[in-house]
Amino acid sequence: MRNYKPIETAPKDGTHIILASMEDDGTIGESFGPMMWFAEANNPPFQHINGIWMTPNKDMAWSICDPDGAPTHWSKMDSVQ
């Protein structure tokens, strides 16, 4: 099981991490990784927000404003226990 932490504490320094959305019951809904923060990028539906979580090759993005389930938690890539 991964050790998830609140998204507000996620590193924004280029570190590759796993992002997840936590359900109301405490279970993980979706998770994606590796992801990293791109401060200068944005996603067209959320252009009012600077910065977005993306895969290193930029083929997938996950915004903190995603109405379908924004990432709420993160984990280190190697923190499987």
C-alpha positions, -999 to 999 in steps of 0.1 A, spaced: 0 0 0 12 35 -8 17 62 18 -4 91 4 -1 127 16 -22 157 9 -17 173 -26 -8 206 -10 24 191 2 34 176 -32 69 185 -45 69 210 -74 105 207 -82 104 182 -111 102 151 -88 82 122 -104 53 112 -81 21 93 -81 -11 114 -80 -44 101 -67 -79 112 -59 -92 100 -26 -129 91 -22 -150 102 7 -146 68 23 -108 71 23 -102 48 -6 -82 58 -37 -104 64 -67 -79 71 -95 -42 72 -95 -17 81 -122 21 83 -124 47 92 -130 35 128 -129 54 160 -123 46 197 -119 50 220 -148 47 256 -135 45 272 -169 20 248 -185 -17 248 -185 -46 228 -198 -71 246 -222 -102 240 -200 -83 255 -170 -63 283 -186 -69 306 -156 -47 283 -136 -9 285 -140 8 252 -136 -5 217 -140 5 181 -132 16 162 -163 34 130 -173 70 136 -181 64 133 -218 34 156 -215 9 132 -230 -15 134 -200 -24 163 -177 -43 164 -144 -55 198 -131 -62 207 -95 -94 222 -109 -107 191 -127 -144 188 -120 -144 151 -126 -120 145 -97 -89 166 -91 -59 150 -75 -62 152 -38 -31 132 -27 3 121 -38 29 95 -31 66 89 -38 72 67 -68 91 42 -46 69 42 -16 51 9 -21 50 -9 12 
